[in-house]
């Protein structure tokens, strides 16, 4: 049975989260006068990413709420006992800087245009609908997707098969009629494959060797490769650079 729909991850798949996060945090730390606490800007950014990844993992397994992981990121990063209101205010000041750097990857609009007539589209993210709905509107692609599903509202996160199956159910399709495109080799790549979807892992930076690739996903370096992989009737696309 052919692939009828593509479900997309958002951060670091459609949206260049890493670049925006780094630029936003650099500007925020400068404005807050916090850079002197670190040997270099890079050390501060690495520390922020480590704290973010650790707290996000807690949210993904249900140990903390979405807002709770934001507050804990601030408290751990600053090493300070802050009230919820103080942590929220600090994070909102960071968000203001972060949002000025929002951008889609350059291969996103061309592939969405190329697949518009041949495939349906939806989003599945391990974030919250409040965050991702607004982000997709600001980036100008919200109306490209029939459904936008997020872990905070679903009550289940990727790589749990239930998250992927919820996206399929929203489209009224069975898993083997749906492709999932995401940037994380395990959460997205292996998770989607084990849930029975056609799993497509976008590895833009090529940071994983062939030996590191998880079993199941089709590995691509650019979304320009996706139409050919899906067998879409379009001139857009390129052969995969990975075996």
N, C-alpha and C positions, 0 to 999 in steps of 0.2 A: 504494500500500500504506500502511495507516495506521501511526501511531507506536505502538509497543507497549511501549517502555521509555524511561525518562529516566535519563541518566547525569549526575551532578552533580559540579561542582567543590566544594571545601570552603571554603577560606579566602576571606573576603569575598564568598561566595555563600550558603552555609548559616551559616557561623560568622563573627561580626563580628571578624575578625582585626585590622583596623586599630585599632579602639578598644581591644582587649585588649593589643595590642603597645604602644601609646602609654601606656596606664595602667601596664602592667607595667614598661616601661623608665623611666618617671617615678619610680615607687616604688623601682626598683633603683638608679638613679643617686643618688637621695636617700640610700638606705641605704649606698651605697658612698662617699659624700662627693665625688662627681665633678661636681656641678652647677656648682661655682665655676669650672670650666675653660671654661664657656660663658657667653656674654652673657645667655642666657635659657634657660628650659626648652625653649621651642619650637625654638631653634637646636640644642640637643642632640638632640631628637627627629627633626628634619629630617636631621641628620648620621647618626643611626642608621639611618633609613630609606634614605638614599642608599647607605650601606655594605651594608645588607641586600640591596637590589635588585641591586647590582653583584656581590656574591658569589653570590647566588641564580642570576643569569644564567650565571655560570661553572659552577655545578653543573648547570644545565639543558642545557648543551652538552657535558657530560662532562669538563670540565677538572679537576674536583675532586669528591671524594666528598661525601655528605650531611654526615657529621660534619666533614669538612674545611672545608666552607663555613661551618659554625658557628664553628669555631676561627678561621678567617680573618676573619670578621666581628668577633670580639672583638679580634684583634691589630690590624686596621686601625683600628677605632674608637678603641682606646686608644692607638694609635701605639707599641705596646710589643712587644718580643720575649718571647713567653711560651712555655713548654713546652706540649705538648698537654694535660697534666694541669691546668696553671694556667688555660688557656683553657677547658677543659671545666668546671672548677669555677666560673669566672666566669659562664659561660653558664647553668649549672644554677641559680645564685643568681638570675639574671634570670628563668628559667623559673618559679621558685617564685612570683614576683610576677605574672608574666604569666598564670599559670593561675588566679589568684584573680579575674581579670576575664573569664574565658571566658563567652560567651553566644551563643545562636543569635539571628539576626535575628527580629523578631516575626512576620514573614510566613511563616516556614519550617514550623512545625508545622501551621498551617491548610492550606497547599498540599500537604504530604505526606499529611495526612488526606484531603483532597479527591481526590487521585489514587491513593490506596491500592488501591482496587478496580479501577481502570481501567488502570493502568500498573505495570510492574515498575520497580525502581529499583536503581541501582548508583552507585559513586563512582569517579572518576578524578582523581587529584591529582598535582601535581608535587612531592610531598613523599615521606615514607617511611611504610610501613605501620605501623611502630612508633609514629610520632607520630600519624597520623590514626586508626588503630584505637582507640587509647586516648582520643583527643579525642572521637570519636563516641560512645564508651561513656559518658564523663563527661557529655556533653551530652544523653544519653538517647535517641539516635536510631540507634544502631548496628544494631539489629534491623530497621530500615526498609529496609536495603540487602542485596541478594542477593550482591553482590560489591564488594570494596573494592580497587582497584588503585592503586599508587603508582609514580612514576618511579624511585625508588631501587631498587626490586626488579624492575621491568619492564626496566630498562636503556634505556628510551626515554622522552623527555619530550614533553609538548605544547609546541609545536604540530605536532610530527611526526605524520603520519597514522597511523603504527604504534601510537602510544599510544591513539588513539581506536579503532582497529580491534581492539586487544587488549581493550578494554572491550566492544565488540560481540561479540567471540568468546566472552568469558566468559558472556555472556547467550545465546549461540547465536542471534544475530540478525544480519541484514545491516545495514550503516550506515543505509540509508534507512528502516529500521524504528525507529531510535533518535534521540532528541533529546538534545542536550548543553546544559547550562545552566552558564554560567560568567561571571565578572565582568571578565575581561581582554579587550579588543576584538580583540587580535591572537592571543595565545596560546590563548585559549578560543574567541572568536568566529570569527575567520577560520580558525583551525586546524580547528575542528569542521566548518565549512562546506566547506572544501577536502577534508576526509576523507570527505565524502558524508553526514554526519549532518544532521538538522534542527538548526541552530545557533541557540541563544537566548542573547543577551547581556544580562545584568542590569546596567543602568547606574543604580544607586540614586541617585547624587548628581547625575546629569545634567551631569557635568563635560565631556563631549564634545559638540560641536555636531553638527548633522546632517551637515555637510561632513566631520567627522572620522570618521564611522561607517564601518567597514570593509565591503567588499562581502560579502554573504552572510547574516550573522546577522540574526535577528529581534530587534529591540531593545525591551526592556521596562524599566519603572522600578520595578516591584514584582513579586514572585512571585505576587501575586494575579491578575496578567494571564495566567499560564501555562496554567491549565486551558482557558480560552477559545481560546488559541492552538493547543493540542493537540486541540481539539474534544472534550474530555472530557465525559462525561455527568454533569455536576454543576452545581449552582446557584452554586458558588463561582467567583469570578473577576470580572474587569472588563475592559472594552475597553482596548486598548493606547492609551497616551498619545502614542506615537510613530508616525509614518507608516512 
